[in-house]
Amino acid sequence: MKRYRSDGDLQAKLGKTVELSSVSEKDYDAVFYPDSHGPMISLAEDKTSARLIENSYNHNKIIAFVCHGPVALKHAVNKHSVSIVKSKNVAGFTNGEEEGVQLTKIVPFLTEDFLKQLGATYQKGADRSPFVV
């Protein structure tokens, strides 16, 4: 995941990454988790990632996720130890999209089901088409 400071020369920072454990929400305006199946393996159980999301959320920073990226929310909770997606409108890679790429039996869980289990109000459009919540 690439992280860019808002107070520096963005062009100079393109392509530069840092260790997640060295990142503080105080230094950034937003956190963005991109798409791929990678977050299902590397970020869903990452407590450092969850803390960054929690701290950003609890300090009213922007947090954004695309397709499979929302799986990084698995352990992220608010100040009351409740999932930060509980009762929130969310979107992510659909069960139908996972079926379409024939990976439902390979991935550790389905993003759509997972978000619903966290108590999110899951919304979706047509498979393989843009949809934003």
Secondary structure by P-SEA (a helix, b strand, c coil): cbbbbccccccccccccccccccccccccbbbbbbcccccccccccaaaaaaaaaaaaaccbbbbcccccccccccccccccccccccccccccaaaaaaacccccccccaaaaaaaaccccccccccccccc
